Amino acid sequence: MFSSAEDARGRFADVMNNWNLDAEQRYFRNLKEVMNGTPSLTFSDTLPTPIFVSADSAIYDLNYTLYVPHTRASVPKLMRGNMQLYLGTDIQRRWAIYDWRDFKTTTDSTWSYLKAIFSSS
């Protein structure tokens, strides 16, 4: 499940409130069409410490910077924010992200904004 940052959810409510696998795939397809280089994702913590850990789940809180070199002039290429990743084990005991929450932390656009723009193109 993906929970968008509030500003993106407010501005693109029709897209973000109904985020699903189809929207995610549309986002990737549309973004791929306008890529002009290799994206870069960095986290402020080199070795992030989970804020919660148990035998079969963990929660990570990460500040991110995402640079996406695309050709659409009206859309920012730099996104910053905070993500909380909720991990758990599946029935085969493999780790997987089951919830991703995005938060705005600066005046820069968030990953949610990028997803909203390119999923609705």
C-alpha positions in Angstrom: 0.0 0.0 0.0 1.2 3.5 -0.8 0.1 6.5 1.2 1.0 9.8 -0.4 2.2 13.0 1.2 -0.7 15.2 2.2 0.0 18.0 -0.3 -0.1 15.6 -3.3 -3.2 13.9 -1.9 -4.9 17.3 -1.6 -3.9 18.5 -5.1 -4.4 15.1 -6.9 -7.1 13.5 -4.7 -8.7 11.5 -7.5 -5.4 9.8 -8.3 -3.7 9.5 -4.8 -6.8 8.5 -2.8 -7.3 5.5 -5.2 -3.6 4.5 -5.7 -3.3 0.9 -6.9 -1.2 -1.4 -9.0 -2.5 0.1 -12.2 -1.6 3.6 -11.2 1.9 2.4 -10.1 2.4 0.7 -13.5 1.1 3.8 -15.4 3.5 6.0 -13.4 6.5 3.9 -14.4 5.5 3.6 -18.0 4.9 7.3 -18.4 8.0 8.3 -16.6 10.1 5.9 -18.7 8.9 7.6 -21.8 10.4 11.0 -20.8 13.6 9.8 -19.1 16.8 11.5 -20.1 19.4 9.8 -17.9 19.6 7.7 -14.8 17.6 8.5 -11.7 19.4 8.8 -8.3 18.0 8.0 -4.9 19.9 8.8 -1.8 19.1 8.6 1.9 20.4 10.9 4.6 21.2 8.0 6.9 23.9 5.7 5.5 22.9 2.9 7.8 19.3 3.5 8.8 18.2 2.2 12.1 14.7 0.8 12.3 12.2 2.6 14.6 10.6 -0.8 15.3 11.8 -4.4 15.0 10.2 -7.7 15.8 10.9 -11.3 14.5 8.7 -10.8 11.4 8.3 -7.0 10.9 10.2 -3.7 11.0 9.6 0.0 10.4 12.2 2.3 8.8 12.0 6.1 8.8 14.1 7.5 6.0 14.8 11.0 4.6 15.2 10.8 0.9 16.4 12.8 -2.1 15.3 11.6 -5.5 16.6 13.1 -8.7 14.8 12.1 -11.9 16.3 13.5 -15.1 13.2 13.7 -17.3 12.3 16.0 -20.2 9.0 17.5 -19.0 9.8 21.2 -18.4 7.0 22.0 -16.0 7.8 19.1 -13.6 10.6 19.3 -11.0 13.5 16.9 -11.3 14.4 17.0 -7.6 12.1 15.5 -4.9 12.8 15.4 -1.1 10.8 14.0 1.7 10.5 11.4 4.4 9.3 7.8 3.9 8.2 5.3 6.4 8.6 1.8 5.1 6.7 -1.0 6.9 8.3 -4.4 6.2 7.0 -7.8 7.1 7.5 -11.4 6.1 5.3 -13.2 3.6 4.1 -16.8 3.9 7.5 -18.0 2.5 9.3 -15.9 5.2 10.7 -13.4 2.7 10.9 -9.7 3.6 8.6 -7.4 1.7 7.4 -3.8 2.0 3.7 -3.9 2.7 3.2 -0.2 3.4 5.0 3.0 2.2 4.1 6.4 3.6 5.5 9.5 2.1 5.8 12.9 3.9 6.7 16.4 2.8 9.6 17.8 4.8 10.9 20.7 2.7 9.6 23.1 0.1 10.7 20.7 -2.6 8.3 18.4 -4.3 7.8 14.9 -2.9 7.9 11.5 -4.5 4.1 11.5 -4.2 3.9 14.6 -6.4 6.1 12.8 -9.1 3.9 9.7 -8.9 0.7 11.8 -9.2 2.0 13.8 -12.2 3.2 10.8 -14.2 0.4 8.4 -13.3 -2.2 10.8 -14.7 -0.4 11.6 -17.9 
